[in-house]
């Protein structure tokens, strides 16, 4: 495998990793993540996870595995993905590349994954790196901050364990049902937390009821996780009930967690936010979790 310096698309991520974790640990984190992705090239067990669920005609099992593609214009490491596991929404995740021309990269992707009829490739970049291209669509933003650097708690909410995890399940399901009715575009891109996950987080002390004025107004689940090479604690679920939405309670809950629940103030609070979720992006900024990276789609005509 080539050294990180020869994968030009990773330069901004290496810079960020060094800022977050220090130059030695940061670069090693990116290198370890890249090695893990490289190990999935032609990996049957990994590919079978897709093949067993999707069963697309004319597609062999190994077609779902990662590929390391070499051309005269550059190299790329990537794999086929399906937005929300929907076979009608295929795209190619380009995890790393060293193409100088994005159009050459696009042509390579179209040719290599032609059997899937994908219409997008996805890249992880510094914010705004390709903002001037008309063929670019934002997928999601990535927000990160150490707990110690987040905004102070404003005292508007308290975080308490749910007495019964079924109360959290009902609250979360109700909020997503309301979202599906009022903002179907956003709802189509989000996945509601499964009941078994909410129960597990409850018993692992990773789920809290958000309470204000002696009333439970929402739920917050923060779980050890990673977004690529960025390890930390991730917001896996956060909902504010409809009557209380839009009043800043989500930001209050996140800062309350940072100041009252976090065990290690140097730990990172991480999260991804869908492009349509403008309210959550505003919340992240208010709490002191800046946009550090973004996933973008590059489109092409059929």
MOGI-V418390 format. One line per field, one symbol per residue. burial: + if it has 16 or more other ideal C-beta (glycine too) atoms within 10 Angstrom, else -. A space follows every 10 residues. Layout:
burial: ???
//
This chain:
burial: ---+--+-++ -+++-+++-+ +----++-++ +-++--++-+ +-+--++--+ +----+---- --+++++-+- --++++++++ +++------+ +++++++++- -+--++-+++ -++--+-+-+ +++++---+- -----+-+++ +++++++--+ +-+--++++- -+--+--++- ++--++--+- -----++-+- -++---+++- ++---+++++ ++---+++++ ++----++++ ++++++++++ +--++--+++ +++++++++- -+----++++ +++++++--+ +-++-++++- ++++++++-- --
//
